[in-house]
């Protein structure tokens, strides 16, 4: 199951600010609707003969599309996945962890077969469900006789409903405090010292480095292992922020955002 994730959606929620009397990072930040790079690795899926395969997922998987929960290893967010073909253009996926739903996804392909819309509802990332929608264009079809969702897809854009991605930053005495509407938070020194990261299945530690007056580098960790490096840079006007996310496995995503408060 693809989750945006790990994509930039989860990455934006880990923004970081700067150490000044009045930091340029202080305030509430809202990412712009995301446009994916055309060089991003495309999604490759196949649903045929009652079996769903995600070849581009990390890690790849293949399970029966029978509506039953099937155990999957290697993903920190869920441990079972059920997949159902609702009709000839729509597929439903429900991911669970410890028996509780964490993400529900509906993939719908347009009547002409050229566009896929994926709506993901995240249940475990915030006090209330958050919905994220991505759109993709077809690169190539699936095998003969496969479900219309099959094939190679290139993500084009995505956005979150109800501004659930808003993130608040406060710098005081060399420490950055962050919290967001996804239920994530941390307070970390801007000197590279590790600090606890709360509310995330992906990370449990974080360290921050102040690179210059308008730039911070954030390293998110699982234990002692760095799993994501984010760099945040604020424009001289103090209203626009540029973000760069590196998952340390070759996937890099860039995004911009604006101060709203």
Secondary structure by P-SEA (a helix, b strand, c coil): cccccccaaaaaaacccccccccccccccccccbbbbcccbbbbbbbccccccccccccccccccccbbbbbcccccccbbbbbcccccbbbbbbbccccccbbbbbbbcccccbbbbbbbbcccccbbbbbbbbbbbcccccccccccccbbbbccccccccccbbbbbbcccbbbbbccccccccccccbbbbbbcccccccbbbbbbccccbbbbbbbccccccbbbbbbbcccccbbbbbbbccccbbbbbbbbbcc
